[in-house]
Amino acid sequence: MRIRTGVVPAALVALALLLAVPAHAQNRIGVIGGVNLSTASFDPSVSSALSEEGLTADSKGKTGFGVGISFERTLSPKVNLRLHGLFNQIGFGIEGNGTFITAGAAGLRASPAGAVGTFEVENNYTLNEFNIDALVNLPVGAAARFSINAGMFFSFLMSDKQTFRNVFEGDVVEGTVDDEDEVDIKGNDAGIGIGGEFKITPKVIVGALYRLGLVDRDDDEETPFNSVKTRAIFIYVLIPIGGN
């Protein structure tokens, strides 16, 4: 597991703030699980620079899951503090294609000098992380069935996998890399989380949380895809199971 030192203190501070509340506050725990719809964005200047060279690059999404424990403290009828501890699977893909002019023997297949060749590149990343959501939960309305969540999240990479498929002048090279020393992804992330919940019954809550990553996850200095930042929508069911 790769730990980014700057993320750890921030996560510990968020946890301390959540727990350092009056002793009379009500506590509730629950189980939470759902689906992650994730993708990534990269610096717009990358697309502009590639376009000038006759190349294109796009990100694509991935579906994963999240499951874990929810802990909540009620400070008042209108303010709750919420902590989610989750095993979280997210991911994203990067696709690119373009043309090139050979120098005489380019790639896997020899071509005459000056010939125009084509290539396609596809990389898919799967990230298995331990995720902490530190949120303020604000019930809305007299019945308080709807609520708004806002705060921060912290993710710590547990394992990752990269699959790739490169097509160069018609020749295909594909494979899988699952060694953390070989996958070009930085270990951890932190960012902003915002979403909403609806209480179907006191024992069944459905919600969605949008996580906006602020850490550049690209760990390859040679790639043009700088400033790769994750984006994910977590759609979940929360089931309270106890409290005081």
C-alpha positions in Angstrom: 0.0 0.0 0.0 1.3 3.4 -0.9 0.6 6.2 1.5 0.9 9.9 0.6 2.1 11.6 3.8 0.2 14.8 3.2 -3.2 12.9 3.0 -2.8 11.0 6.2 -2.6 14.0 8.6 -5.6 15.6 6.9 -7.6 12.4 7.3 -6.6 12.2 11.0 -7.6 15.9 11.6 -11.0 15.3 10.0 -11.5 12.2 12.2 -10.5 14.1 15.3 -12.9 16.9 14.5 -15.7 14.4 14.1 -15.1 12.7 17.4 -14.4 15.9 19.4 -18.0 16.8 20.0 -20.0 17.0 23.2 -20.5 13.8 25.1 -24.3 14.2 25.1 -24.4 13.9 21.3 -26.4 11.0 19.9 -24.4 8.3 18.1 -25.6 6.0 15.3 -23.9 3.3 13.2 -25.0 1.6 10.0 -23.9 -0.4 7.0 -23.5 1.3 3.7 -23.0 -0.1 0.2 -23.5 0.9 -3.4 -22.1 1.5 -6.9 -19.4 3.9 -8.0 -19.6 5.5 -11.4 -16.1 7.0 -11.9 -13.9 8.6 -14.5 -11.0 11.0 -14.6 -10.2 14.4 -16.1 -6.9 15.8 -17.2 -5.4 19.2 -17.9 -7.3 20.8 -20.9 -4.0 22.0 -22.3 -3.1 18.3 -22.9 -6.0 17.9 -25.4 -5.1 21.2 -27.1 -1.4 20.2 -27.4 -2.3 16.8 -28.8 -4.8 18.2 -31.2 -2.1 20.5 -32.7 -0.1 17.3 -33.5 -3.1 15.6 -35.1 -3.7 13.4 -32.0 -6.8 12.9 -29.8 -7.2 11.7 -26.2 -10.3 11.1 -24.1 -11.1 9.7 -20.7 -13.8 7.0 -20.2 -15.7 5.8 -17.2 -15.7 2.6 -15.0 -18.3 1.1 -12.8 -17.1 -0.2 -9.4 -18.6 -0.7 -5.9 -18.2 0.6 -2.3 -19.1 -1.1 1.0 -18.4 -0.3 4.6 -19.5 1.3 7.9 -21.2 4.6 8.6 -20.9 6.4 11.9 -23.0 9.5 12.7 -23.2 12.0 15.6 -26.2 14.2 16.0 -25.4 17.6 17.4 -28.8 19.2 16.9 -32.0 18.4 14.9 -30.5 20.3 12.0 -26.8 19.2 12.2 -25.2 15.7 12.0 -21.6 14.7 11.6 -21.0 11.7 9.4 -18.1 9.4 8.8 -18.0 6.6 6.2 -15.2 4.0 6.2 -15.4 2.1 2.9 -13.6 -0.4 0.8 -14.0 1.5 -2.5 -13.4 0.4 -6.1 -13.1 3.1 -8.7 -11.3 3.5 -12.0 -11.0 5.2 -15.3 -9.7 4.8 -18.8 -7.6 6.9 -21.3 -8.0 6.4 -25.0 -5.9 8.1 -27.8 -5.3 7.7 -31.5 -3.6 9.5 -34.3 -1.3 9.3 -37.3 2.5 9.5 -37.8 5.0 9.7 -40.6 7.5 6.8 -40.5 11.3 7.2 -40.7 11.8 4.0 -42.6 11.1 1.1 -40.1 8.6 2.3 -37.5 6.9 0.1 -34.9 6.4 -3.6 -35.2 5.9 -3.6 -39.0 8.5 -2.1 -41.4 7.2 0.8 -43.5 8.8 2.9 -46.2 10.2 6.2 -45.2 7.6 9.0 -45.3 4.6 6.6 -45.1 1.6 7.6 -43.0 0.9 5.2 -40.1 -1.9 5.0 -37.6 -2.0 4.0 -33.9 -4.5 3.6 -31.1 -3.8 3.5 -27.4 -6.2 2.3 -24.6 -5.3 2.2 -20.9 -7.7 1.2 -18.2 -7.1 1.5 -14.5 -8.8 -0.2 -11.6 -8.1 1.3 -8.1 -9.0 -0.6 -4.9 -8.9 1.9 -2.0 -9.8 2.4 1.6 -12.0 5.5 1.6 -13.0 7.9 4.4 -15.9 10.4 3.9 -15.9 13.1 6.6 -19.2 14.9 6.1 -21.7 17.4 7.6 -25.2 16.1 7.2 -28.0 18.8 7.2 -31.6 17.6 7.3 -34.1 19.6 5.3 -37.7 20.3 6.2 -39.9 19.5 9.2 -40.0 15.7 8.5 -36.2 15.7 7.9 -36.6 12.9 5.3 -34.3 14.7 2.8 -30.8 15.8 3.8 -27.7 17.4 2.3 -24.1 16.0 2.8 -21.0 18.1 2.3 -17.4 17.7 3.3 -14.2 16.0 2.3 -13.0 12.5 1.4 -9.6 10.8 1.8 -8.6 7.7 -0.2 -5.7 5.3 0.5 -4.7 3.0 -2.4 -4.6 -0.7 -1.4 -4.1 -2.3 -4.8 -4.3 -1.3 -8.5 -4.4 -2.9 -11.9 -3.7 -1.5 -15.4 -4.9 -3.1 -18.7 -3.6 -1.8 -22.0 -4.2 -2.3 -25.7 -2.1 -0.6 -28.2 -2.7 -0.9 -32.0 0.3 0.2 -34.0 0.0 -0.1 -37.8 -2.4 -2.9 -37.4 -0.3 -4.9 -34.9 -1.9 -5.3 -31.5 -0.1 -5.4 -28.1 -2.2 -5.9 -25.0 -1.7 -7.1 -21.5 -2.2 -6.5 -17.8 0.0 -4.9 -15.1 -0.9 -5.4 -11.4 2.4 -4.6 -9.7 2.1 -1.3 -7.7 5.6 -0.5 -8.7 4.7 -0.7 -12.4 1.3 0.9 -12.5 1.7 4.7 -13.0 -0.8 5.8 -10.4 0.0 7.8 -7.3 -1.0 6.1 -4.0 -3.7 8.3 -2.4 -6.3 11.0 -3.0 -8.2 13.7 -1.2 -11.0 16.0 -2.3 -14.5 17.4 -1.9 -17.7 15.4 -1.4 -21.2 16.7 -1.8 -24.5 14.9 -2.2 -28.0 14.2 -0.8 -30.0 11.5 0.9 -33.6 10.5 1.2 -35.0 8.5 4.1 -37.4 6.0 2.7 -38.0 4.5 6.2 -36.1 5.0 9.5 -34.2 1.9 8.6 -33.6 2.5 4.9 -31.8 5.6 3.5 -30.8 6.0 -0.2 -28.3 8.6 -1.3 -25.7 9.8 -3.8 -22.3 11.4 -3.1 -20.2 13.2 -5.7 -16.5 13.0 -5.0 -14.2 15.5 -6.7 -10.6 14.4 -6.4 -8.0 17.2 -6.0 -4.8 15.2 -6.2 -3.0 14.5 -9.5 -3.0 10.7 -9.7 -0.5 10.5 -12.7 2.8 9.1 -11.5 4.5 8.8 -14.9 6.7 11.8 -15.7 6.9 10.8 -19.4 3.2 10.7 -20.1 1.4 13.8 -21.6 -1.7 13.1 -19.4 -0.7 15.4 -16.6 -3.1 16.5 -13.9 -5.2 13.3 -14.0 -7.9 13.7 -11.3 -10.6 11.3 -10.3 -14.3 12.0 -10.4 -16.9 9.6 -8.9 -20.6 9.4 -8.1 -21.3 6.9 -5.3 -25.0 5.8 -5.3 -25.7 3.9 -2.1 -28.1 2.4 0.4 -27.5 3.1 4.1 -29.1 0.9 6.8 -28.8 2.1 10.4 -28.2 -0.8 12.8 -27.7 0.7 16.2 -27.0 3.8 18.3 -27.8 5.6 21.5 
